[in-house]
Amino acid sequence: VAVGDTSKNEKGQLSVGTWKDIVAIAVGDAHTVGLKADGTVVATGDNSYGQCDVSSWSDIVAISAGTVHTVGLRSDGTVVSVGNNNDGACNVETWKDIVAISAGHHYTIGLRSDGTIVSAGYDGWGQCNVGNWKEIELPNN
């Protein structure tokens, strides 16, 4: 169910009323992504850069949406991405042993199981300058 000012639904990003079995959501600038319990992903809204082209994804355990790209973490620790790659934010196909992901404004960050961070994309303000980050841990649930 969409909440808020639904008059701001120009791209259909709030059209999630029929979604079922959703276990996680992520929002970009004008698109919304949902992770289903079966590991598949749905998306709605602005798809001008292909950021909603997630219907073929499977075995996904986490999602994140950047401004105009979408990222998915597979159960095997690999990462998939679709959308605007002008700045390299979707260059994640070689990442392995990833346990968490986050998509920002034209960049993507991944946390490896060894506590190190990888990044891809626009680094105009140093947001991808994470090569020396070590021993990062996920909070306990």
Buried (B, 14 or more C-beta within 10 A) or exposed (E): EEEEEEEEBEBBBBBBEEBEEBEBBBEBBBBBBBBBEEBBBBBBBBBEBBBBEBEEBEBBBBBBBBBBBBBBBBEEBBBBBBBBBEBBBBBBEEBEBBBBBBBBBBBBBBBBEEEBBBBBBBBEEEBBEBEEBEEBEEEEE
